[in-house]
Amino acid sequence: MTERPRTLAEAWQVAGRAGLIPSVGAPAAIATMFLIFLLTDLASVPLQFSGLSGFGFAVGAAIAAGVVRRSDLLIVSTTPPVIFLVAITCAELITAHLSHASGSLGRIGAGIFLTLSATAPWMLGGLAGALAIAVLRGLPQRVRDLRADVAGHRPGWPGTAGPARSHEPRRW
């Protein structure tokens, strides 16, 4: 009989090994976030509900942090604000084009600023949730690995002492 997981992190690992949680690379997770951010922002315009964009940010960041491979956790957990900015910029350009209004830089900039200000609480909560998921999945170990890489003290690398360590190949 198998033992029940004692912590949430152990349960997440068991579910991942069982194939219940798919594992995708960083480009797929980033593209998924971009699509969720863009579609929810475009849907919030006709519904006149700016909270939908923020909710889309929280959901997209959490999904990406939950399904990305552990080796890509660091990049996926730090990029959602930048991806959201690009997505709302694209949404503002699309909205300006579809409304046949003058697409002046000031109007588009104001739309971006208003969207960012309306979704700021959602962005804070969504990013905190995504970081919590990433921490449960092993983000602190990835940060320690990055520090060791930068310092040049990683065991098994040329010019360093220590046993050889196998590394996951980067698969895009």
Protein Blocks (a to p, Z undefined) as FASTA:
>chain_A
ZZddfbfklmmmmmmmnopaccddfklmmmmmmmmmmmmmmmmmmnopaklmmmmmmmmm
mmmmmmpcfklmmmmmmmmmmmmmmmmmmmmmmmmmmnopacdfklmmmmmmmmmmmmmm
mmmmmmmmmmmmmmmnopmmmmmmmmmmmnopaghiahiacdddddddddZZ
